[in-house]
């Protein structure tokens, strides 16, 4: 299962985690609290963990070749919520 991870430096990690989970909760299965969230999108799973300085994001998919698309969809949505700051998503492949 292709999986990748990004650590996004932000003091608003919990806010963005909650916003993304609430945004997709009407379309996809979502579980979240202030520091942890799971979203089961049609193209794969997104798992997020927030601490005081970083939003940790892991995405995984069963569909070969879809990992880049999933990374892009997740990053683009978070960037829209974070329009007041410039976030950097440095996706790195991980082993599941």
C-alpha positions in Angstrom: 0.0 0.0 0.0 1.7 3.3 -1.1 2.1 5.6 1.9 3.7 9.0 2.4 4.1 11.4 5.3 4.6 15.1 5.7 5.3 17.2 8.9 3.9 20.6 8.4 5.2 23.3 10.7 2.3 25.5 12.0 1.1 26.7 15.4 -2.4 26.0 14.2 -2.1 22.3 13.6 -5.1 21.3 15.7 -7.3 24.0 14.0 -6.4 22.7 10.5 -6.9 19.1 11.6 -10.4 19.8 12.9 -11.3 22.0 9.9 -10.3 19.3 7.4 -12.2 16.6 9.3 -15.3 18.7 9.6 -15.1 19.7 5.9 -15.1 16.1 4.7 -17.4 14.6 7.4 -20.5 15.0 5.3 -19.0 12.9 2.5 -16.6 10.4 4.1 -16.2 8.4 7.3 -14.3 10.7 9.7 -13.1 10.4 13.3 -11.3 13.2 15.1 -10.6 15.0 18.3 -8.2 18.0 19.1 -5.0 16.1 18.3 -5.9 13.1 16.1 -7.9 12.7 13.0 -8.7 9.9 10.5 -10.5 10.5 7.2 -11.4 7.6 4.9 -11.6 9.2 1.5 -12.7 7.3 -1.6 -9.1 7.4 -2.9 -7.4 6.5 0.4 -6.9 7.2 4.1 -5.6 10.4 5.7 -4.3 10.2 9.3 -3.3 13.5 11.1 -1.8 14.2 14.5 -1.4 17.7 15.8 1.0 19.1 18.4 1.9 22.6 19.4 4.2 23.2 16.4 3.5 20.6 13.8 0.7 18.9 11.8 1.8 15.3 11.1 0.0 13.9 8.1 0.1 10.3 6.7 -1.7 9.4 3.5 -2.1 5.9 2.1 -4.0 4.4 -0.8 -4.7 0.9 -2.3 -4.8 2.4 -5.8 -1.4 2.3 -7.6 -0.4 5.7 -8.8 -2.9 7.6 -6.6 -0.6 8.6 -3.8 0.5 11.9 -5.5 -3.1 12.8 -6.2 -4.1 12.1 -2.5 -1.1 14.2 -1.3 -2.2 17.0 -3.5 -5.9 17.0 -2.5 -5.0 16.9 1.2 -2.4 19.7 0.9 -4.6 21.9 -1.2 -7.5 21.7 1.2 -5.3 22.5 4.2 -3.6 25.4 2.3 -7.1 26.9 1.7 -7.8 26.8 5.5 -4.3 28.3 6.2 -4.5 31.2 3.8 -2.9 33.5 6.4 0.3 31.5 6.5 2.6 29.8 4.0 2.7 26.1 4.7 5.2 23.6 3.3 4.3 20.0 2.5 7.4 17.9 2.0 5.9 14.5 1.3 8.2 11.5 1.8 7.4 7.9 1.0 7.1 5.6 4.0 6.7 1.9 4.5 3.2 1.0 5.8 
